[in-house]
Structures are given as C-alpha cells and as structure tokens.
Amino acid sequence: MNFNLTEEQQMLQDSAARFVGQDYSFERRQRDVQNDVGFDPELWRQFADLGWLSVPFAEENGGFGGDATDLFVLMEQLGKGLVATPYLPSILLFGRCLEAGANPALKAELLERLIAGELQGALAYMERQSRHELFDVQTNAHRDGDEFVISGEKALVMNAQAANMFVVSVRTSGSATDKNGVSLLLVDAKAPGIELNSIQLMDGQKVANVTFRDVRVSTDRLIGLENQGAVVLEEVVNQAIPAICAEALGLMTHLTNTTIEYSKTRKQFGVAIGSFQVLQHRMVDMFTACEETRSLLYRVLCSAGEDDLLEHKKNLHALKVITGLRGKRVGNESIQLHGGMGITDELDVGHYVKRLMVLHSVFGDADYHQQQLARLSLPQ
C-alpha cells in the first residue's frame, strides 16, 4: 500500500506549510477572529489566488480535480496554523452541495464565483432537536405555484454572517425524521423573512441561528431531486468528515511538537522537565495519539475508492471517534504539561485545544459515532 504523496500533492503541502509558517502568525489569527464575519476577507482572496478554493471541485466545473488525499494535505496544514477560514462551510459544504445537485446553469455560475473568492456560502442543516441526525428536519417548505415557502429555524449555521447564499435542508414530505422527504433549497441570504441571531463559539468562530419566516424560493433553486436531498446531504457530510479530522490532526501535531519543545526549555529542580521519564512517557502518548489518528485517516482515504460502502461508513465513524478521543487526550496533556500558562489567552495552546473541542462536535461527537458504528456492526 503506497502512502507517498504525488508530485502535485507534495507541492500543495509545501505551499500550505509555507503559508502557515511565513504568512500566518498566531497574532494575525487572533485579529482575524475579531472580524465581524470571523475571518479576514483579504485572506480568502489570497486562498483564491493560491488555487486552494478549487481543490475539491472537478475540472469540468472549473476546479483542480482534487481527491480526498489532496484535501487531507491542505486541511492538515491549515490545522497546524490554526487558520481562521470558512473553508469548511463555504467550500466543503455549500460548494459541494452545488456541485452534487445544482442544475448545470446554476452550478456553472455559482461555482465560478465561489472558486474566484467572490461568493460566500453556508449549509443550514442542523436544528435544535436534531442531535447530529441529518434527517431530523422540521423546517418545512410547501409549494405555492412555482415557489417553495420555507418556515422554521436552523441552528449554529457556520459562516452565516458572511454568506451570500444558503443551502437549506427542508421537510417537503414525510414525518420529521424520514430520510425520504428532505429537500435542499438554494436561498439568497438577503431574502425577505430571514433573521440571524449571531453567536461566537469558544474557538472564535462565528455562527448563527437562522430563522426563516415564509421565505419564498423559486422551484428552480432546488438542489438535487425533490424529497431526495438527503442523498446529497449525506454524501457531502461524509466527504467533509475526513477533512475536519485532517484539520484536527494538524492541531494535535502542533500541540505535540510545541509541548515537546517547551519541555526542553522549562526547568524545574534545576533541570529541564523533559528529562523526567514520567513526562517523556506522557509526550510519547501524545505522539502515539497523533499517529493513531493519522493511520485511521489513511484507512478512510483508502476505503473511499472501494466498492464496499458499508465498510467505508464504518471507517468514517471509527475515524470520528478516535479523532475526538485522541484529540481530547492531546489537548489535556498539552495544557497539563504547560502548567497554568497553558490556558492563558496569550499562549496559542489553549486556542488550539478550543478548536479541537469544537471540531469534536461537528457532524457528531465520539459518543454519537460510537453508537452509529455499533449499529452498523450488528448483523443485518
């Protein structure tokens, strides 16, 4: 099994690593998250110039034609730099929904603007009662002539403040938790009847609860087939899970390396604390946690191209479980070994840990994915 990167992937990794190392400091990141939209628009234009916004999209849609490994390479480096960016909500969720289900004319127009950095999007899929279940949708939409009328509320919508457009999951038929009966609609963020209640998460990311009050949308803004939007939604989320786990791996790797370096300079009892064997063992555990996560990521990347969809789903759930649990271990140890300064705002350690905690909950936490893995592992 070959885990070597291609020449193009190595160039992408080098480019991202150079950006993180030379152009994106922790101080810049702290300024960016204080922006009204939670990131620096100039940074987004820089991403477009570097070609990173095109990575996940097919060449026929104006993209780079990258695969899951290309995204892994990019997202790991962005994690190492704790880069504040709407890459997940705008590109991996909103953009991929467009690519998977929008009509050709709409897809061509919007993906071109998205890849150029001229358009921001968000996927509004979570609801207060859903508890990570993608198909628990109570926001409803009914037909009125050649329009859908949307009513309901979406919770914790990432990038909502910056978004020009939303892809919204709505219930068009069936009961509240039926997979069939979910549709996806493309909605202008400035449409009458939309209200945002902004929230800042612990990692500085801006999200919003979005209320839709009789919002009218043309039927040609349907993403995918009516009542079959869950197929697109599930596919897009399953593709995004390895990407956020790659970001988490980058965060964990930075914390491990930072802690090891700190242990070489911090002295206690006249010697560096890194000379104490018990602390060496704990740092070895941190390194091992990173390698476990990396190995499972490789497993998911390999199974993505295989025909056994059930096995791939199991691997996805296992990856999310291990990333969450090992990320928590690495975060806890990094703060413990830094002592009290590990939780200060002036040091980056606590901010990396906060981002890990948020990623742990995105698309479901370890408990949720353990339950899903157990369900799929039972005899069918």
C-alpha positions as CSV (number, residue, x, y, z in Angstrom):
1,M,0.0,0.0,0.0
2,N,1.6,3.3,-1.2
3,F,1.2,6.3,1.2
4,N,3.6,8.5,-0.7
5,L,2.2,11.8,-2.0
6,T,2.1,12.6,-5.7
7,E,4.3,15.5,-7.0
8,E,1.2,17.7,-7.1
9,Q,0.2,16.8,-3.6
10,Q,3.7,17.5,-2.3
11,M,3.6,20.9,-4.0
12,L,0.2,21.6,-2.3
13,Q,1.6,20.6,1.0
14,D,4.7,22.7,0.7
15,S,2.6,25.7,-0.4
16,A,0.3,25.4,2.5
17,A,3.1,24.8,5.0
18,R,5.0,27.8,3.7
19,F,1.9,30.0,4.0
20,V,1.3,28.8,7.6
21,G,5.0,29.2,8.5
22,Q,5.6,32.6,6.9
23,D,2.4,34.5,6.3
24,Y,0.0,33.4,9.1
25,S,1.0,34.2,12.7
26,F,-0.9,33.5,15.8
27,E,-1.3,37.2,16.3
28,R,-2.9,37.6,12.8
29,R,-5.3,34.7,13.7
30,Q,-6.4,36.5,16.8
31,R,-7.1,39.7,14.9
32,D,-9.0,37.7,12.2
33,V,-11.5,36.1,14.6
34,Q,-12.5,39.5,15.9
35,N,-13.7,40.5,12.4
36,D,-17.5,40.7,12.1
37,V,-17.5,37.6,10.0
38,G,-14.8,35.7,11.9
39,F,-12.1,35.8,9.2
40,D,-10.1,38.2,7.1
41,P,-11.7,38.7,3.6
42,E,-8.2,39.5,2.2
43,L,-7.1,36.1,3.4
44,W,-9.9,34.5,1.4
45,R,-8.8,36.3,-1.7
46,Q,-5.3,35.0,-1.1
47,F,-6.7,31.5,-0.9
48,A,-8.4,32.0,-4.3
49,D,-5.1,33.3,-5.8
50,L,-3.3,30.2,-4.5
51,G,-5.9,28.0,-6.1
52,W,-6.9,26.3,-2.8
53,L,-10.6,27.1,-3.2
54,S,-10.7,25.0,-6.4
55,V,-9.2,21.9,-4.8
56,P,-12.3,19.7,-4.2
57,F,-14.1,20.6,-7.4
58,A,-14.0,18.6,-10.7
59,E,-12.0,20.0,-13.6
60,E,-15.2,20.2,-15.7
61,N,-16.6,22.6,-13.1
62,G,-13.5,24.8,-13.1
63,G,-11.8,23.1,-10.2
64,F,-8.5,21.5,-9.6
65,G,-10.0,18.0,-9.6
66,G,-8.5,17.0,-6.3
67,D,-9.5,14.0,-4.3
68,A,-9.7,13.2,-0.6
69,T,-6.0,13.0,-0.2
70,D,-5.5,16.5,-1.7
71,L,-7.9,17.8,0.9
72,F,-6.2,15.9,3.7
73,V,-2.9,17.5,2.7
74,L,-4.3,21.0,2.7
75,M,-6.5,20.7,5.8
76,E,-3.8,19.2,8.0
77,Q,-1.5,22.3,7.3
78,L,-4.4,24.7,7.9
79,G,-4.9,22.9,11.3
80,K,-1.2,23.3,12.2
81,G,-1.6,27.0,11.7
82,L,-5.0,27.4,13.4
83,V,-6.1,29.3,10.3
84,A,-9.4,31.1,10.7
85,T,-11.2,30.4,7.4
86,P,-14.7,29.4,6.1
87,Y,-13.2,26.7,4.0
88,L,-15.4,24.0,5.6
89,P,-18.8,25.8,5.5
90,S,-18.3,27.7,2.2
91,I,-16.3,25.2,0.1
92,L,-16.7,21.7,1.5
93,L,-20.3,22.0,2.5
94,F,-22.0,24.7,0.4
95,G,-19.9,24.3,-2.7
96,R,-20.0,20.6,-2.8
97,C,-23.8,20.7,-2.4
98,L,-23.9,22.9,-5.5
99,E,-21.6,20.6,-7.4
100,A,-23.5,17.5,-6.4
101,G,-27.1,18.7,-7.1
102,A,-27.5,22.1,-8.7
103,N,-28.8,22.4,-12.3
104,P,-26.0,23.0,-14.8
105,A,-26.6,26.7,-15.4
106,L,-26.7,27.5,-11.7
107,K,-23.7,25.3,-11.0
108,A,-21.6,26.9,-13.6
109,E,-22.4,30.4,-12.5
110,L,-22.0,30.0,-8.7
111,L,-19.0,27.6,-8.7
112,E,-17.1,30.0,-10.8
113,R,-17.8,32.8,-8.3
114,L,-17.1,30.6,-5.4
115,I,-13.7,29.4,-6.7
116,A,-12.8,33.0,-7.5
117,G,-13.5,34.0,-3.9
118,E,-16.3,36.3,-4.9
119,L,-19.1,34.3,-3.2
120,Q,-19.6,33.1,0.3
121,G,-22.0,30.3,1.2
122,A,-23.3,28.3,4.1
123,L,-25.1,25.0,4.6
124,A,-28.0,25.3,7.0
125,Y,-28.8,21.8,8.1
126,M,-28.7,21.5,11.9
127,E,-31.8,22.1,14.1
128,R,-32.1,22.3,17.9
129,Q,-33.7,18.9,18.3
130,S,-31.7,17.0,15.6
131,R,-28.8,15.9,17.9
132,H,-26.5,15.3,14.9
133,E,-29.1,13.4,12.9
134,L,-29.0,14.8,9.4
135,F,-32.5,13.7,8.5
136,D,-34.3,15.1,11.6
137,V,-35.7,18.1,9.8
138,Q,-38.6,20.1,11.0
139,T,-38.0,23.2,8.9
140,N,-40.7,22.8,6.3
141,A,-41.3,24.0,2.8
142,H,-44.5,23.8,0.8
143,R,-45.2,24.6,-2.8
144,D,-47.1,27.7,-3.8
145,G,-47.2,27.8,-7.6
146,D,-43.6,28.0,-8.9
147,E,-42.2,28.7,-5.5
148,F,-41.4,27.0,-2.2
149,V,-42.3,28.8,1.0
150,I,-39.9,28.0,3.9
151,S,-40.7,28.3,7.6
152,G,-38.5,27.1,10.5
153,E,-35.2,27.6,12.3
154,K,-31.7,26.3,11.7
155,A,-29.2,26.1,14.5
156,L,-25.5,27.0,14.6
157,V,-25.1,27.7,10.9
158,M,-21.4,28.2,10.2
159,N,-20.4,31.2,8.1
160,A,-23.9,32.6,8.2
161,Q,-22.8,36.2,8.8
162,A,-20.6,36.2,5.7
163,A,-22.8,34.0,3.4
164,N,-24.4,35.5,0.3
165,M,-26.4,32.3,-0.1
166,F,-27.6,29.4,2.0
167,V,-28.3,25.8,1.0
168,V,-31.1,24.9,3.4
169,S,-32.4,21.4,4.2
170,V,-36.2,21.4,4.4
171,R,-39.0,18.9,5.0
172,T,-41.2,18.7,1.9
173,S,-42.9,15.4,2.8
174,G,-43.0,12.6,5.3
175,S,-42.5,12.7,9.1
176,A,-39.9,14.7,11.0
177,T,-37.2,12.0,10.8
178,D,-37.8,10.3,7.5
179,K,-34.8,10.3,5.1
180,N,-37.2,10.5,2.2
181,G,-38.9,13.8,2.2
182,V,-35.9,16.0,2.8
183,S,-35.1,18.5,0.1
184,L,-32.3,21.1,-0.4
185,L,-33.0,24.6,-1.5
186,L,-30.7,27.4,-2.5
187,V,-31.7,30.6,-0.7
188,D,-30.5,34.2,-1.1
189,A,-29.2,35.3,2.3
190,K,-30.9,38.7,1.9
191,A,-34.3,37.3,1.0
192,P,-37.2,38.8,3.0
193,G,-38.1,36.8,6.1
194,I,-34.6,35.7,7.1
195,E,-33.3,36.6,10.6
196,L,-29.9,35.9,12.1
197,N,-29.0,35.5,15.7
198,S,-25.2,35.6,15.9
199,I,-23.1,33.5,18.2
200,Q,-19.4,33.3,18.8
201,L,-18.1,29.8,19.6
202,M,-15.3,29.1,22.1
203,D,-12.8,28.9,19.2
204,G,-13.7,32.3,17.9
205,Q,-15.7,31.0,15.0
206,K,-18.9,33.0,14.1
207,V,-22.1,31.0,13.7
208,A,-25.8,32.0,13.8
209,N,-29.2,30.6,14.5
210,V,-31.1,31.4,11.3
211,T,-34.9,31.8,11.3
212,F,-37.0,31.5,8.1
213,R,-40.4,33.1,8.1
214,D,-42.3,32.4,5.0
215,V,-39.3,32.8,2.8
216,R,-40.1,32.3,-0.9
217,V,-37.7,30.5,-3.2
218,S,-38.2,29.6,-6.8
219,T,-38.5,25.9,-7.6
220,D,-35.5,26.1,-10.0
221,R,-33.4,26.7,-6.8
222,L,-33.9,23.0,-5.8
223,I,-30.6,21.2,-5.2
224,G,-30.9,17.6,-6.3
225,L,-34.3,16.0,-6.6
226,E,-37.4,17.0,-4.5
227,N,-37.7,14.7,-1.5
228,Q,-34.3,13.2,-2.2
229,G,-32.0,15.9,-0.9
230,A,-30.8,13.6,1.9
231,V,-28.7,11.7,-0.6
232,V,-26.7,14.8,-1.5
233,L,-26.6,16.0,2.2
234,E,-25.2,12.6,3.4
235,E,-22.7,12.4,0.6
236,V,-21.4,15.9,1.3
237,V,-21.1,15.4,5.0
238,N,-19.3,12.1,4.6
239,Q,-16.8,13.7,2.3
240,A,-16.2,16.5,4.8
241,I,-15.6,14.3,7.9
242,P,-12.0,13.2,6.8
243,A,-11.3,16.9,6.0
244,I,-12.1,18.1,9.5
245,C,-10.3,15.1,11.0
246,A,-7.2,16.1,9.0
247,E,-7.5,19.6,10.4
248,A,-7.8,18.1,13.9
249,L,-4.7,16.1,13.2
250,G,-2.8,19.3,12.3
251,L,-3.9,20.8,15.6
252,M,-2.8,17.7,17.5
253,T,0.5,17.6,15.8
254,H,1.2,21.3,16.6
255,L,0.3,20.8,20.2
256,T,2.5,17.7,20.5
257,N,5.5,19.5,18.9
258,T,5.0,22.7,20.9
259,T,4.8,20.7,24.2
260,I,8.0,18.7,23.4
261,E,9.9,21.9,22.7
262,Y,8.5,23.6,25.8
263,S,9.7,20.6,27.9
264,K,13.2,21.2,26.7
265,T,13.4,24.8,27.9
266,R,11.1,24.8,31.1
267,K,13.3,24.0,34.1
268,Q,12.2,22.6,37.5
269,F,14.5,21.4,40.2
270,G,17.4,22.8,38.2
271,V,16.8,20.6,35.1
272,A,14.5,20.6,32.0
273,I,11.2,19.0,32.8
274,G,11.6,17.0,29.6
275,S,14.3,15.0,31.3
276,F,11.7,13.4,33.7
277,Q,10.8,10.0,32.4
278,V,7.2,10.1,33.5
279,L,6.7,13.3,31.4
280,Q,8.5,11.7,28.5
281,H,6.0,8.8,28.6
282,R,3.1,11.3,28.5
283,M,4.6,13.0,25.5
284,V,5.1,9.7,23.8
285,D,1.4,9.0,24.4
286,M,0.6,12.4,22.7
287,F,2.7,11.4,19.7
288,T,1.1,7.9,19.6
289,A,-2.4,9.6,19.6
290,C,-1.4,11.6,16.6
291,E,-0.2,8.5,14.7
292,E,-3.3,6.6,15.6
293,T,-5.4,9.3,14.1
294,R,-3.2,9.5,11.0
295,S,-3.4,5.8,10.4
296,L,-7.2,5.8,10.6
297,L,-7.3,8.8,8.2
298,Y,-5.2,6.7,5.7
299,R,-7.6,3.9,6.2
300,V,-10.6,6.1,5.3
301,L,-8.8,7.6,2.3
302,C,-8.1,4.1,1.0
303,S,-11.6,2.8,1.6
304,A,-13.2,5.8,-0.1
305,G,-12.4,4.4,-3.6
306,E,-13.6,0.9,-2.8
307,D,-17.0,-0.7,-3.6
308,D,-17.7,-1.7,0.0
309,L,-19.8,1.3,1.1
310,L,-20.7,-0.3,4.5
311,E,-17.0,-0.7,5.4
312,H,-16.3,2.9,4.4
313,K,-19.1,4.1,6.6
314,K,-17.7,2.1,9.5
315,N,-14.3,3.6,8.9
316,L,-15.7,7.1,8.9
317,H,-17.5,6.6,12.2
318,A,-14.3,5.0,13.7
319,L,-12.2,7.9,12.5
320,K,-14.5,10.5,14.1
321,V,-14.5,8.5,17.4
322,I,-10.7,8.2,17.5
323,T,-10.0,11.7,16.4
324,G,-12.3,13.0,19.1
325,L,-10.9,10.9,21.9
326,R,-7.3,11.2,20.9
327,G,-7.7,14.9,20.3
328,K,-9.1,15.3,23.8
329,R,-6.1,13.4,25.3
330,V,-3.5,15.5,23.4
331,G,-5.3,18.7,24.3
332,N,-5.5,17.8,28.0
333,E,-1.8,16.7,28.2
334,S,-0.6,19.8,26.4
335,I,-2.3,22.1,28.9
336,Q,-1.1,20.0,31.8
337,L,2.5,20.0,30.7
338,H,2.5,23.7,30.1
339,G,1.0,24.3,33.5
340,G,-1.1,27.4,34.3
341,M,0.2,29.3,31.3
342,G,-1.4,26.7,29.0
343,I,-4.8,28.2,29.5
344,T,-3.8,31.9,29.1
345,D,-5.1,33.8,26.0
346,E,-1.5,35.0,25.3
347,L,-0.3,31.4,24.5
348,D,-1.7,29.6,21.5
349,V,-2.0,26.2,23.3
350,G,-5.5,26.9,24.8
351,H,-6.8,28.2,21.4
352,Y,-5.7,25.0,19.7
353,V,-7.5,23.0,22.3
354,K,-10.6,25.0,22.0
355,R,-10.6,24.4,18.2
356,L,-10.2,20.7,18.8
357,M,-13.2,20.7,21.2
358,V,-15.4,22.4,18.5
359,L,-14.3,20.0,15.8
360,H,-15.1,17.1,18.2
361,S,-18.8,18.2,18.0
362,V,-19.0,19.0,14.3
363,F,-21.0,16.2,12.5
364,G,-21.4,14.4,15.8
365,D,-19.2,13.7,18.8
366,A,-17.4,10.5,19.8
367,D,-20.5,9.1,21.7
368,Y,-22.7,9.6,18.7
369,H,-20.3,8.0,16.2
370,Q,-19.7,5.1,18.6
371,Q,-23.5,4.4,18.6
372,Q,-23.5,4.6,14.8
373,L,-20.6,2.3,14.5
374,A,-22.2,-0.2,16.8
375,R,-25.4,-0.1,14.8
376,L,-23.7,-0.8,11.5
377,S,-21.6,-3.6,13.1
378,L,-24.6,-5.6,14.2
379,P,-25.8,-8.5,12.0
380,Q,-28.0,-7.1,9.3
